[in-house]
Amino acid sequence: MKTAKHLLSFLLLLCILLVGITSCGPDVTPPAEDTAKDFAAEIKLDMSSTTLKQEVTVKAYIDGDTTHFNVPNSVAVGGVLKARYLAVNTPESTGKIEEWGKAASQFTKEKLQSATAILVESDTEKWNMDSTGDRHLVWVWYKTSESEDWRNLNIELLQNGLAIASNSANNRYGETCMAAINQAKAQKLHVYSGQKDPNFPYGEAAELTLKELRCNITDYDNSKVAFEGVITKNHNNSVYVEEYDSETDMYYGMTVYYGYALNGTGLEILSVGNRVRIVGTVTYYETGGTYQVSGLEYSTMRPKDPNNIQKISDGHTPAYVPTSADTFANGKITIAGEESSKTYTYAELAIYSSIEMKNLVVKSVYTTDTEGSSSNGAMTLTCEVDGITVSVRTTVLRDAAGKLITADYFENKTIDVKGLIDCFSGEYQIKVFSVNDVTIH
């Protein structure tokens, strides 16, 4: 019994000693995380530095790290500076769709839309171009009131985890860029979160007809879709697809941007005249002001993969539906729904489908004159038929000998055209891709 008591006393004394030793040791409780720094505000714009600076306004939102700005012609030819943001690389949200790409694109758009002033700055004493030779590498600054300091949008993207590094340390604000990146990593924000992007189309594509897609296009924004149709044109890394619907007795169309992601068999599938199954993501194309489908894939190792584009048949031709000016400009289509009907304009539903229109009298011709632009020499013909004004937009046209076709070829002529319904600045027009698609009376 005594032995048991002695043992119990010894164990109790040992526990007291261990508690005392532990309490006297160093504090091993992890410190609280530092408050997040706002590096976009901490960095200051030095208006006295030798870098070039220019206040701008937005012409077009492209994606998270690319914006087109209006500038004087002395800064950029044609008055448009295509800005590629320095030090950042946001996920893709146009031709190729990547996780967090839409979030980055929307973030940039919201910041610039809320700005009362926007300024671009070069990294050196001159305006530098990116590897494409078409975009200016710049820092983008903005403020939301005259009383506030400028904020650096490049660094703001980095500190919010909406961009990864892109030569981020080797520039005038490199130290701040790296600190912003490290903070975003530590806080596991967005691209560093390891979490799924709620706006990324991970799942299977929604199987639709082109009519269903066109009638409900906003419902499928940023969604993966699959549909069938005939390729009618291939232009500027995009193809145009159309499909007939017997219920409404009309054609519906879509522009599909394939960018530079496809080659070989993938590009062959998209040949004009092929009927194809398109699988891609619906995105809003800011520059054109319309929706498109992009993010196409083709794997030669898995040709039957449901996420692949697939050729169904070949030998098809555009419908070139005979269309009156009145239908084009004033036509209405009512589509019955499960609970209610909705009325659309004809051009709204038939956009990107092929039509033919006759007896247009050319009243005036505007020629795009932007040196270095791929559309330099393209024309807009303002026409009249049956008292209704219709615009015809051409690509850069050349005759059989390769000579550029200019305004005098069309001025005061009566023409028939075959083209696709297009939209520019909210106005519908007929887009013509070849001089062979125009017949002069």
C-alpha positions, 0 to 999 in steps of 0.5 A: 500500500505504501509503495502504491502511495509513493508511486502516486506521489512521484507521478503527481510531482513529475506532472507538476514539474513537466507543467512548470517546464512547459510554461517556462519554455518559449511561446510556440503559438503561431503568430496571427497573419499580417494584415494584407497590404494594398500594394496597388495603392502603396506604389506611387505614380511619379509624374516627374519620371522619364517614363512616357505617360498618356491619359486614355479612355477605353475603346474595347475590353479584351480580357484581364491583361489586354485592353484597347485604349483611345489615344492621340495619333501621335501615340499610336497609329490610328488612335488606338493603343492595344495595351498588354499589361506589364508583369502580369499574365491573366488566365485566358478568357477569349480564344482559349478558356481557362480557370479564373479567366472570366474572373480576371477579365471582369475584374479589369473591366469593373475597375476601368468602368468605375474610373474617372481617369485612366493613364498608361505608363511605359516601363522605360523612356519609350513605348515598348511593344510585345513579341507580336509587335502589335501591342504596347507593354504598359502599366495601367493606372486609374483613379475613381475620383479626382481627390484619390491617388492613382492605383496600379491595375497591374499590381492589383491583379497580382495581389488579388491572385488573378494573374501569374508572374510574367517577367514580374521582377524585371521592371521598374516596379519589380519589387512590389510586383513580387511582394504582391504575388507572394501575398496572393500565394500566402492567402491562396487567392484565386489562381493560387487557391487550389479551388475550382473556379465557379464560373469555369465550364468543367462539366459536359457540354449542353447539347443544343440546336443553334436555334435554342442557343441563339434564342437563349444566348445570354442564358448560356454565357460562359457555358460549354455547349455543343451543336451542329451546323454547316461551316460557311466562311473562314475568316480571321481565325474564326468560322461561321456556322449556320443551321436550318430550323424547320419550325420557324423556316429560317437559318440560325448562325454563330461565329466560332473562334478557333484562334491558334489552338488547333492544327492538322486534323482540327483545322481540316474539320473546320473546312468550309462546306463541312457539317460539324459538331462544335463543342466550345464555350459561349463568350461575349466578344467585347470588341464586336459587341456580340457572342461567340463560341470559343475554346475548341479542342481536338485530340487525335489520340481521342477522336471520339471524345465528346469534347472534340469537334467532329466532322459529320459530312461534307459537300455543303454550301451556304444557304444564302437565303433571299431576303428583302430589305424590309425583312432585314431591317424591320422583320420580327420573329415570335418564338413560343416558349414553355410559359410565354412567347418572345419576339425578336428582330429578324437580324437578331436571330439570323445573325451570322447566317447567310443571306442574299439581297438584290437591287441595293443602290450604293449611296456612299462608300466609307473606306477604313484608312488605318495604317497597319490594320488588317482592315485597312482598305475594307469598305462600308457601303451605305445602300438603299433599296425600296426606301430602306437603308442597308449597310454592306461591310466588306473585307479587304477586296481584291480582283483576280489580278490581286489589285485592291478594289476601292470605293469607285468600284461601287459608288453610285452602282446598283448591286446584288450581294451574298454575305452574312448578317453581322453586327457593328456598334449595335447596328446590323449589316451584311458582311461580304468576304469576296468580290465574287459575292457582289454582282454589279448591274 
